[in-house]
């Protein structure tokens, strides 16, 4: 099978990878401009994201021991909704994390979303490198020494990467921006409602589940564009819901023009 990456496809993966790496830094330095950037909550967000995703991955392998990798990925995507939001709640519930203001909650969201962005950015650059290697050395450089089944799987995966057009990479960027805003919105939502009933934690889990589940269901259509549009649309709706609950204008004022560092009221 003759497979090659076009220049536009390689460009798309490179640009996507670059934006994945630059967006968290840009968000942090934007806050720094208003003296609102706090590095400790960013670190906490990254650490809690890492721990929650690793726990969900481990459990997905335990629960789906005899299942295919694709099914294990689905299980992990649904379990992570519970662990990411619970981790977010725990991080803001206990003072050791020092998340005591809307500013620090946003920084937590940047750390949480930022580590996810960097992981995906690394994957984009890795695919970019695969494309260059494939164009220069051919498919044999990947499948040499493999059995037929594994070689077929690798070939199909490379073909899927090669078919990922620049147009689809544009949708990837929109998903990136939506996902980044999604994590910040849920971080502020949980922070604002931390002293209220735990139903707000359950709402955050439900909203996260809606995003992951809708993306999975849309992927069954086999259309990358439909799947992307679904993820973007659902993500924007969730951000809008969270913004209405937390009073977005008030939160922006608290970030840019804070009066004090008091904890959120009941």
C-alpha positions as CSV (number, residue, x, y, z in Angstrom):
1,X,0.0,0.0,0.0
2,X,1.4,3.4,-1.0
3,X,0.8,5.9,1.7
4,X,2.3,9.4,2.0
5,X,1.6,12.6,4.0
6,X,0.9,15.7,2.0
7,X,2.6,19.0,2.8
8,X,-0.8,20.4,4.0
9,X,-1.3,17.4,6.3
10,X,2.1,17.7,7.8
11,X,1.6,21.5,8.2
12,X,-1.7,20.8,10.0
13,X,-0.2,18.4,12.5
14,X,2.7,20.8,13.1
15,X,0.5,23.9,13.6
16,X,-1.8,21.9,15.9
17,X,1.1,20.7,18.0
18,X,2.5,24.2,18.3
19,X,-0.8,25.7,19.4
20,X,-1.2,22.9,22.0
21,X,2.1,23.8,23.5
22,X,1.6,27.6,23.3
23,X,-2.0,28.0,24.5
24,X,-1.4,27.2,28.2
25,X,1.6,29.5,28.3
26,X,-0.4,32.3,26.5
27,X,-3.2,31.9,29.0
28,X,-0.8,32.1,32.0
29,X,1.0,35.1,30.7
30,X,-2.3,36.8,29.9
31,X,-3.2,36.4,33.6
32,X,0.3,37.6,34.6
33,X,-0.4,40.8,32.7
34,X,-3.1,41.5,35.3
35,X,-1.0,40.2,38.1
36,X,-3.4,37.3,38.4
37,X,-1.1,34.4,37.5
38,X,-0.3,31.9,40.3
39,X,2.1,29.1,39.6
40,X,1.2,26.8,42.5
41,X,-2.4,26.2,41.5
42,X,-1.2,25.6,37.9
43,X,1.1,22.8,39.3
44,X,-1.7,21.4,41.4
45,X,-4.0,21.3,38.4
46,X,-1.4,19.5,36.3
47,X,-0.6,17.0,39.1
48,X,-4.3,16.2,39.8
49,X,-5.0,15.8,36.1
50,X,-2.1,13.4,35.8
51,X,-3.2,11.3,38.8
52,X,-6.9,11.2,37.9
53,X,-6.2,10.1,34.3
54,X,-3.7,7.4,35.4
55,X,-6.3,6.0,37.9
56,X,-9.0,5.9,35.2
57,X,-6.5,4.2,32.8
58,X,-5.6,1.6,35.3
59,X,-9.2,0.8,36.2
60,X,-10.2,0.6,32.5
61,X,-7.5,-2.1,32.0
62,X,-8.8,-3.9,35.1
63,X,-12.5,-3.7,34.1
64,X,-11.9,-4.3,30.4
65,X,-9.1,-6.9,30.9
66,X,-10.3,-9.1,28.1
67,X,-11.6,-6.3,25.8
68,X,-10.0,-4.7,22.8
69,X,-7.8,-1.5,23.2
70,X,-10.7,0.5,21.6
71,X,-13.2,-0.6,24.3
72,X,-10.7,0.0,27.1
73,X,-10.3,3.6,25.7
74,X,-14.1,4.1,25.9
75,X,-14.2,2.8,29.5
76,X,-11.3,5.2,30.4
77,X,-13.0,8.1,28.7
78,X,-16.1,7.6,30.8
79,X,-14.3,6.9,34.1
80,X,-12.1,9.9,33.7
81,X,-15.2,12.2,34.1
82,X,-15.6,10.9,37.6
83,X,-12.0,11.1,38.6
84,X,-11.1,14.4,37.0
85,X,-14.0,16.2,38.6
86,X,-13.6,14.6,42.0
87,X,-9.9,15.5,41.8
88,X,-10.9,19.1,41.0
89,X,-13.3,19.1,43.9
90,X,-10.7,17.7,46.4
91,X,-8.1,20.1,45.2
92,X,-10.3,23.0,46.0
93,X,-11.8,21.6,49.2
94,X,-8.6,21.3,51.2
95,X,-6.3,24.3,52.0
96,X,-3.1,22.5,51.2
97,X,-3.6,23.3,47.5
98,X,-4.0,27.0,48.3
99,X,-6.9,27.6,45.9
100,X,-8.7,30.4,47.6
101,X,-9.8,32.8,44.9
102,X,-11.3,32.9,41.4
103,X,-7.9,33.7,40.1
104,X,-6.3,30.5,41.6
105,X,-9.3,28.4,40.4
106,X,-8.6,29.7,36.8
107,X,-4.9,28.9,37.3
108,X,-5.9,25.4,38.4
109,X,-7.9,25.0,35.2
110,X,-4.9,26.2,33.2
111,X,-2.7,23.6,34.8
112,X,-5.3,20.8,34.3
113,X,-6.0,21.7,30.7
114,X,-2.4,22.7,30.1
115,X,-0.9,19.3,30.8
116,X,-3.6,17.7,28.6
117,X,-2.6,20.1,25.9
118,X,1.1,19.3,26.2
119,X,0.4,15.6,26.0
120,X,-1.7,16.1,22.9
121,X,0.9,18.5,21.5
122,X,3.6,15.9,21.9
123,X,1.3,13.4,20.1
124,X,0.8,15.8,17.2
125,X,4.5,16.4,16.8
126,X,5.1,12.6,17.0
127,X,2.6,12.1,14.1
128,X,4.4,14.9,12.2
129,X,7.7,13.0,12.7
130,X,5.9,9.7,11.5
131,X,4.8,11.5,8.4
132,X,8.3,12.7,7.5
133,X,9.7,9.3,8.2
134,X,7.0,7.6,6.0
135,X,7.6,10.0,3.2
136,X,11.4,9.5,3.3
137,X,11.7,5.8,4.1
138,X,8.4,4.3,3.2
139,X,6.0,2.0,5.0
140,X,8.7,-0.7,5.4
141,X,10.5,1.4,7.9
142,X,7.5,0.9,10.2
143,X,6.3,-2.7,9.6
144,X,9.6,-4.5,9.0
145,X,9.7,-7.5,11.2
146,X,6.1,-7.4,12.3
147,X,3.6,-10.2,11.8
148,X,0.8,-9.6,9.3
149,X,-1.8,-8.6,11.8
150,X,0.3,-6.0,13.6
151,X,1.6,-4.7,10.3
152,X,-1.9,-4.3,9.0
153,X,-2.9,-2.3,12.1
154,X,0.1,0.0,11.9
155,X,-0.6,0.6,8.2
156,X,-4.2,1.4,8.8
157,X,-3.3,3.8,11.6
158,X,-0.7,5.6,9.4
159,X,-3.3,5.8,6.6
160,X,-5.7,7.5,9.0
161,X,-3.1,10.0,10.0
162,X,-2.2,10.6,6.3
163,X,-5.9,11.2,5.5
164,X,-6.2,13.9,8.2
165,X,-6.4,17.0,6.1
166,X,-5.4,20.6,7.0
167,X,-9.2,21.3,7.1
168,X,-9.6,18.7,9.8
169,X,-6.6,20.2,11.7
170,X,-8.6,23.5,11.7
171,X,-11.4,21.7,13.6
172,X,-8.8,20.2,15.9
173,X,-7.8,23.7,16.9
174,X,-11.4,24.6,17.6
175,X,-11.8,21.5,19.7
176,X,-8.6,22.5,21.5
177,X,-9.9,26.0,22.3
178,X,-13.3,24.7,23.4
179,X,-11.7,22.0,25.6
180,X,-9.4,24.5,27.2
181,X,-12.3,26.8,28.1
182,X,-14.3,23.8,29.2
183,X,-11.8,22.8,31.9
184,X,-11.4,26.4,33.2
185,X,-15.2,26.8,33.3
186,X,-15.7,23.6,35.4
187,X,-12.8,24.6,37.6
188,X,-14.4,27.9,38.5
189,X,-17.8,26.2,38.8
190,X,-16.6,23.8,41.4
191,X,-14.7,26.5,43.2
192,X,-17.7,28.8,43.3
193,X,-19.9,26.0,44.6
194,X,-17.4,24.2,46.9
195,X,-19.3,25.3,50.1
196,X,-22.7,24.4,48.7
197,X,-24.3,21.0,48.2
198,X,-22.3,18.2,46.5
199,X,-24.9,18.2,43.7
200,X,-22.7,20.7,42.0
201,X,-19.9,18.2,41.9
202,X,-22.4,15.7,40.4
203,X,-23.4,18.3,37.8
204,X,-19.7,18.8,36.8
205,X,-19.3,15.0,36.4
206,X,-22.5,14.9,34.3
207,X,-21.4,17.8,32.1
208,X,-18.0,16.2,31.6
209,X,-19.7,12.9,30.8
210,X,-22.0,14.6,28.3
211,X,-19.0,15.9,26.4
212,X,-17.1,12.6,26.3
213,X,-20.2,10.5,25.6
214,X,-21.4,12.8,22.8
215,X,-17.9,12.8,21.2
216,X,-17.8,9.0,21.3
217,X,-21.3,8.6,19.9
218,X,-20.5,11.1,17.1
219,X,-17.3,9.1,16.3
220,X,-19.5,6.1,15.5
221,X,-20.8,8.0,12.4
222,X,-17.3,7.6,10.8
223,X,-17.3,11.2,9.9
224,X,-14.4,13.2,11.5
225,X,-16.1,16.5,10.6
226,X,-19.4,15.5,12.2
227,X,-17.5,14.2,15.3
228,X,-15.5,17.5,15.6
229,X,-18.6,19.7,15.2
230,X,-20.4,17.7,17.8
231,X,-17.5,18.0,20.3
232,X,-17.2,21.8,19.6
233,X,-21.0,22.4,19.9
234,X,-21.4,20.4,23.1
235,X,-18.3,22.0,24.6
236,X,-19.6,25.5,23.9
237,X,-23.0,24.6,25.4
238,X,-21.4,23.3,28.6
239,X,-19.2,26.5,28.9
240,X,-22.4,28.6,28.4
241,X,-24.2,26.6,31.2
242,X,-21.2,27.0,33.6
243,X,-20.9,30.7,32.7
244,X,-24.6,31.2,33.6
245,X,-24.2,29.4,36.9
246,X,-21.1,31.2,38.1
247,X,-22.0,34.6,36.7
248,X,-19.2,35.1,34.2
249,X,-19.1,38.9,34.3
250,X,-18.7,38.8,38.1
251,X,-15.9,36.2,37.8
252,X,-14.0,38.3,35.2
253,X,-14.2,41.3,37.5
254,X,-12.9,39.2,40.4
255,X,-9.9,38.1,38.2
256,X,-9.0,41.4,36.7
257,X,-10.0,43.7,39.6
258,X,-9.9,41.7,42.8
259,X,-11.1,43.4,46.0
260,X,-9.9,40.7,48.4
261,X,-8.9,37.1,48.6
262,X,-11.9,35.8,50.5
263,X,-13.3,32.4,49.9
264,X,-16.5,32.0,48.0
265,X,-19.7,32.6,49.9
266,X,-22.4,30.0,50.4
